[in-house]
Amino acid sequence: MATQDGSDDIRTLILKSLEENSHIRELKFASDSSNVVLEEMEGGNLNYVWRAFSSSQPHNSVFVKQAPPFIKCLGEDYPLDSKRGHIEHEAGRMFISLAPNSVARPYYYDSKRDLVCMEYLDDFHVYRNELMSGLLDKDITKKIARDIAIIHRDTHVGKIGESALKQLDEKFENTSLISVTSQYIFTKPFIRDEPTNRYSDVIRGKLGWIYEDQEVLTAAEKMKEVFLNKKESLIHGDLHTGSLMVKESDSRMIDLEFTCVGPCAFDLGCLIANYIFSYYQHMMTPENNDEHRKVSYVLVDICHQTVAEYLKTMTSHVGDEDTYVANFMTEVAGFAGCEIIRRILGTAHVADLELPSAPGADVEALGAGIRLMKAYHRIHNIGMLMVIALMLS
């Protein structure tokens, strides 16, 4: 048996699981465990992630995630239901049935070993890394927006009705991960002495912007209520540029374990927030500043195109369309503000804002998040959102 990196006990679990499922066409190479190479991969706040491939034909690969009974990035003192892979597998099956080529193909879920196996996206790259490098493709932007809009549209209460949505809510009952979102996006970052929060010394000097502004704290509570109580459609639940893989003009969503029935605006708010991170990374990079500023301007266009493409595709709604869209964008702004702040003060940071080459990007982004939270109730379109977030003239 050939192996690379990682824990022997997890290796054994994975190899046994792959062998038991080698009847699946993509896993035939795993019928003989001596032919399987396991390569542990970096990343993942919740799970251990691996690439399993044939030693004789390395292009025969699958992606494996194994869920420990705790939040991996925080350790065993932070327990978490290890059955979250079941949600990810079922979400993958549903997403790909509604929007083909929107996600990595799911192969199987092993409930005995808390393990999910799916397509390995060979030659795809993490979208965040591409944006950080200044590689922008507006066709990718549009495809991402269309994919999530199709899923929202075809599972929306306005299209399928209350009864069908209730059944969907029961199927994707995701109590543990909804609690993680509630705590780590809407609650803990807004508590001054929360032990899981972490931030730079520069940001430490700006904490009063959050903790001494009741308007910001109240907005976080209101957005948490919307997230927890608005049952609208099936959502990805963790849609950011690190949970998207891209190749040329193609894209795939990954990390579907947070999928649940919730507010559509949450997905779009998180995505727009991550484009804003990339905007400030490039805007605050002094070296070759003219080129980086050009990238920043394109990212503003990308935010506009994302919303336009989404709204063109997501035609399901309840009530008057103009009123629905205005309220939707209000929620997008509020959720974007929360996502920005939690990525700077909370436990899960983003690389865009921590590059030595972009000093001050985190401070500028924090200001954007605060402005959005203080003004979200007045924001009804993407133009106003960008003006307030980026202080555009």
Residue pairs with C-beta under 8 A, 6 or more apart in sequence:
1 15
1 33
1 34
1 36
2 34
2 36
2 37
2 55
3 11
3 37
3 38
4 37
4 38
4 39
4 40
5 39
5 40
6 38
6 40
6 48
6 50
7 48
10 48
10 66
11 38
13 66
13 113
13 115
14 38
14 50
14 52
14 64
14 66
14 113
14 115
15 30
15 33
15 36
15 38
16 33
16 113
17 64
17 110
17 112
17 113
17 115
17 117
18 27
18 30
18 33
18 36
18 52
18 62
18 64
18 117
19 30
19 31
19 33
20 110
21 27
21 30
21 107
21 108
21 110
21 117
22 28
22 29
22 30
22 31
24 107
24 108
26 60
26 62
26 107
26 119
27 62
27 107
27 117
29 35
29 36
29 53
29 54
29 56
29 57
29 60
30 36
30 52
35 54
35 55
35 56
36 52
36 53
36 54
36 55
37 52
37 53
37 54
37 55
37 58
38 50
38 51
38 52
39 50
39 51
39 52
39 53
40 48
40 49
40 50
41 49
41 50
41 51
43 49
43 242
44 65
44 72
44 73
45 71
45 72
45 73
45 348
46 67
46 71
46 72
46 73
46 80
46 84
46 257
47 65
47 66
47 67
47 68
47 72
47 84
47 85
47 257
48 65
48 66
48 67
48 68
48 72
49 63
49 64
49 65
49 66
50 63
50 64
50 65
50 66
51 61
51 62
51 63
51 64
51 120
52 61
52 62
52 63
52 64
52 117
53 59
53 60
53 61
53 62
53 120
54 60
54 61
59 122
61 120
61 122
62 107
62 117
62 118
62 119
62 120
63 104
63 117
63 118
63 119
63 120
63 121
64 115
64 116
64 117
65 85
65 88
65 115
65 116
65 118
66 113
66 114
66 115
67 80
67 82
67 83
67 84
67 85
67 114
67 115
67 116
67 257
68 82
68 114
69 79
69 80
69 81
69 82
69 114
70 76
70 77
70 78
70 79
70 80
71 78
71 79
71 80
71 180
73 347
73 348
74 196
74 347
78 196
80 176
80 177
80 180
81 175
81 176
81 177
82 114
83 111
83 114
84 174
84 176
84 177
84 257
85 109
85 110
85 114
85 115
85 116
85 257
86 109
86 111
86 116
87 172
87 174
87 177
87 256
87 257
87 258
87 259
87 260
88 106
88 109
88 116
88 255
88 256
88 257
88 259
89 106
89 108
89 109
89 116
89 118
90 109
90 171
90 172
90 259
91 103
91 172
91 234
91 236
91 256
91 257
91 259
92 103
92 104
92 105
92 106
92 118
92 256
93 106
94 151
94 155
94 234
95 102
95 103
95 151
95 253
95 256
96 102
96 103
96 105
96 106
98 150
98 151
98 154
98 155
99 146
99 147
99 150
99 151
101 250
101 252
102 147
102 148
102 150
102 151
102 252
102 253
103 252
103 253
103 254
103 256
104 118
104 119
104 120
104 121
104 245
104 252
104 254
105 118
105 119
106 116
106 117
106 118
106 119
107 117
107 118
107 119
108 116
108 117
109 115
109 116
109 117
110 116
110 117
121 245
121 247
121 252
121 254
123 247
124 245
124 246
124 247
124 250
124 252
125 245
125 246
125 247
126 241
126 242
126 244
126 245
126 246
127 140
127 241
127 242
127 244
127 245
127 246
127 251
128 240
128 241
128 242
128 244
128 274
128 278
128 350
128 351
128 352
129 351
130 136
130 246
131 241
131 275
131 278
131 299
131 352
132 278
132 281
132 351
132 352
132 355
134 282
134 291
134 292
134 295
136 295
136 298
136 299
136 302
137 246
137 248
137 249
138 301
138 302
138 305
139 249
140 246
140 249
140 250
140 251
141 302
141 305
141 306
141 309
142 305
142 306
142 309
143 249
143 250
143 251
144 244
144 251
144 253
144 271
144 306
145 305
145 306
145 307
145 309
145 310
145 313
146 309
146 310
146 313
147 251
147 253
148 236
148 239
148 253
148 267
148 268
148 271
148 310
149 309
149 310
149 311
149 312
149 313
149 314
150 313
150 314
151 233
151 234
151 235
151 236
152 232
152 233
152 234
152 235
152 264
152 267
152 314
152 316
153 159
153 233
153 313
153 314
153 315
153 316
154 160
154 316
155 165
155 168
155 233
155 234
155 261
156 232
156 233
156 264
156 314
156 316
156 317
157 165
157 231
157 232
157 233
157 318
158 316
158 317
158 318
159 316
160 168
165 231
165 233
165 261
168 234
168 261
169 231
169 260
169 261
172 234
172 259
172 260
172 261
173 260
174 237
174 258
174 259
174 260
177 237
177 257
177 258
177 260
178 228
178 260
178 262
180 258
181 227
181 237
181 238
181 258
182 224
182 227
182 228
184 196
184 342
184 346
184 347
184 348
185 227
185 338
185 339
185 342
185 346
186 220
186 221
186 223
186 224
186 227
186 338
186 342
187 220
187 224
188 194
188 196
188 197
188 342
188 346
188 347
189 197
189 210
189 220
189 338
189 341
189 342
189 345
189 346
190 210
190 211
190 216
190 217
190 220
190 341
191 197
192 207
192 211
196 346
196 347
197 345
197 346
197 347
198 345
198 346
198 347
198 349
199 207
199 344
199 345
200 362
202 360
202 362
202 363
203 344
203 345
203 362
203 363
203 366
206 363
206 366
207 345
209 216
209 366
209 367
209 370
210 216
210 217
210 341
210 345
210 370
211 217
213 370
213 374
215 373
215 374
216 370
216 373
216 374
219 334
219 337
219 373
219 374
219 376
220 338
220 341
220 373
222 334
223 331
223 334
223 335
223 337
223 338
223 373
223 376
226 263
226 265
226 331
226 334
226 335
227 262
227 263
227 266
227 335
230 262
230 263
231 261
231 262
232 261
232 262
232 263
232 264
233 261
233 262
233 264
233 316
234 259
234 260
234 261
235 259
235 260
235 261
235 262
235 263
235 264
235 266
235 267
236 243
236 253
236 256
236 258
236 259
236 267
237 256
237 258
237 259
237 260
237 262
237 266
237 267
238 255
238 257
238 258
238 270
239 253
239 267
239 268
239 270
239 271
240 270
240 271
240 273
240 274
240 339
240 350
241 271
241 274
241 275
241 277
241 278
242 274
242 350
243 253
243 254
243 255
244 251
244 252
244 253
244 254
245 251
245 252
245 254
246 252
263 331
263 335
264 314
264 328
265 328
265 329
265 331
265 332
265 334
265 335
266 331
266 335
268 306
268 307
268 310
268 332
268 335
269 331
269 332
269 333
269 334
269 335
269 336
269 338
269 339
270 335
270 336
270 339
271 306
272 303
272 306
272 307
272 332
272 336
272 382
272 385
273 335
273 336
273 337
273 339
273 340
273 343
273 369
274 339
274 350
274 352
275 299
275 302
275 303
275 306
276 299
276 303
276 336
276 340
276 365
276 368
276 389
276 390
277 340
277 343
277 350
277 352
277 353
277 361
277 365
278 295
278 299
278 352
279 296
279 299
279 300
279 390
280 296
280 352
280 353
280 358
280 361
280 362
280 364
280 365
280 368
281 352
281 353
281 355
281 358
281 361
282 292
282 293
282 295
282 296
282 299
282 358
283 292
283 293
283 296
283 361
283 364
284 358
284 359
284 360
284 361
284 364
285 292
285 355
285 357
285 358
286 359
287 357
300 386
300 390
300 392
303 382
303 385
303 386
304 382
304 383
304 386
307 329
307 332
307 382
308 382
311 325
317 324
317 325
318 324
325 380
325 381
326 380
326 381
327 380
329 379
329 380
329 381
329 382
329 384
329 385
330 376
330 377
330 379
330 380
331 376
332 379
332 382
332 385
333 372
333 375
333 376
333 379
333 385
333 388
334 372
334 373
334 376
334 377
336 369
336 372
336 385
336 389
337 368
337 369
337 370
337 371
337 372
337 373
337 376
338 369
338 373
339 369
340 365
340 366
340 368
340 369
340 372
341 366
341 369
341 370
341 373
342 348
343 349
343 350
343 353
343 365
344 353
344 362
344 365
344 366
344 369
345 366
352 358
352 361
353 361
353 362
353 365
354 362
355 361
368 389
368 390
371 388
371 389
371 391
372 379
372 385
372 388
372 389
375 388
378 384
379 385
379 388
386 392
